[in-house]
Amino acid sequence: MSERGIVLVVDDERTVREGLVRALEGAGLACAAVPGIATARERVALGDVACVLLDVRLKDGDGLELLRELRAARPSLPVIMATAYGDSDRTIAAMREGAFDYVTKPFDLDALLATVTRAVRGAASAPAKGAPAPAPPREGSTATLIGSSAPMLAVWKAIGRAAASDVPVLITGESGVGKELVARAIHEHGARKGRPFVAVNLAALPPGLVESELFGHEKGAFTGANARREGRFESAADGTLFLDEIGDLEPALQTKLLRVLQDGVFERVGSQAPLSSRARIVAATSKNVEPRTAGVTLREDLYYRLGVLRIEVPPLRARKSDLALLVDHTLQRIGAASGRRRALSEAAMAALVRHEFPGNVRELVHVLERACVMSASDVLDAADLALPTGAGVASATSGASRASGASEDDDGGSLDLRASVEALERSLVRKALRRAQGNRAEAARLLGIARPQLYAKMKDLGIDPDAA
């Protein structure tokens, strides 16, 4: 592939550089490697670089700064950002600034080679002049969106792409996963930051008031309309309007919303004077709104107009590796408000790991807040969490016990955190391998982790993939 140019690896760790060069050259890609930003600038200036694999954190500077420079000077040059850190703000910023992709260490070499190959081929077919340079970066914080798992990395990347554009976005996911937080992150990292962010929960409004709430009304438009009132579209101005539970919007109002999306025009209730809307629309739903599905009431044309970009937020049970981060963040927030720092016992953490969390992150926050109020201790135990003992919990617990061979007491079994977590992990890994029929790449996808992480888990847990 030398006719397409070289792949430039920028990493300040010599062993990482050498390993990547061997892997890339083994795949037939011409390759060069440099240790930092200054040497990368010099190498790119030679003009034969077709793709850059750039570490985010370098000893002589910030990889994101170099990304911005490269995007300004050579917009068509694909830059793949790499990091060993689960940093949501940096992931979002990289995608917003135009990174081709964002990968994490340890690398899944098969996936990395596929990404680099796509980037090189795309660069070879790109026109000589690319798009204009992106707008200057804006500071933002998604501190309340917590997670470093593979499913959350996909969300960070999607937020970054959405923030770099101005098209409508449809956010899907179960209740309690944090869809409004995703919408706010898109707003905070985009060009509309500093302008209004207006949120409306359509499911929480009485049906007869939804139209007035969205579009406003004139005085005398209906009984009780004693004065003119602006609706949420006007309040949002040129900011972002977040429409939560869009699947509950009645059909007549779906038609009016579609008109706003297509033409940017609406009228207040009781008026025929057209008003212009400059707001960006971000919608969300916890329902299945796929067109041509039984029971779906969302218009097909509205679905496609809203879902120009679609972001699926994973349930908490699909990213249990983020649980410790979420717990720590929540307890810190509660402690800052109350002036009292709390922690979890090993038994309490094991109980959370076993729990399925049908209410997702919202349920986790509620459980911890309630425990902090009800418990007099600074160390919360499993009993303080007052978790339900439903079928989902019992199933997960019994599955872990069978896998570990540990005996259980009548009151809930072993409370050894390490043993409980290890047993649960072993059970889930074996289940994923069976479901994937031994295909490790597919098993890793089902578990929401990278393939190297799966190999490491199998080794640590003593799992023979053939036997599994």
Secondary structure, 3 states (H helix, E strand, C coil): CHHHCEEEEECCCHHHHHHHHHHHHHCCCCEEEECCHHHHHHHHCCCCEEEEEEECEECCEEHHHHHHHHHHHCCCCCEEEEECCCCHHHHHHHHHCCCCEEEECCCCHHHHHHHHHHHHHHHHHCCCCCCCCCCCCCCCCCCCCCCCCHHHHHHHHHHHHHHCCCCCEEEECCCCCCHHHHHHHHHHHCCCCCCCEEEEEHHHCCHHHHHHHHHCECCCCCCCCCCCECCHHHHHCCCEEEEECHHHCCHHHHHHHHHHHHHCEECCECCCCCEECCCEEEEEECCCCCCCCCCCCCCHHHHHHHCCEEEECCCHHHHHHHHHHHHHHHHHHHHHHHCCCCEECHHHHHHHHHCCCCCHHHHHHHHHHHHHHHCCCCEECHHHHCCCCCHHHHHHHHHHHHHHCCCCCCCCCCCCHHHHHHHHHHHHHHHHHHHCCCCHHHHHHHHCCCHHHHHHHHHHHCCCCCCC
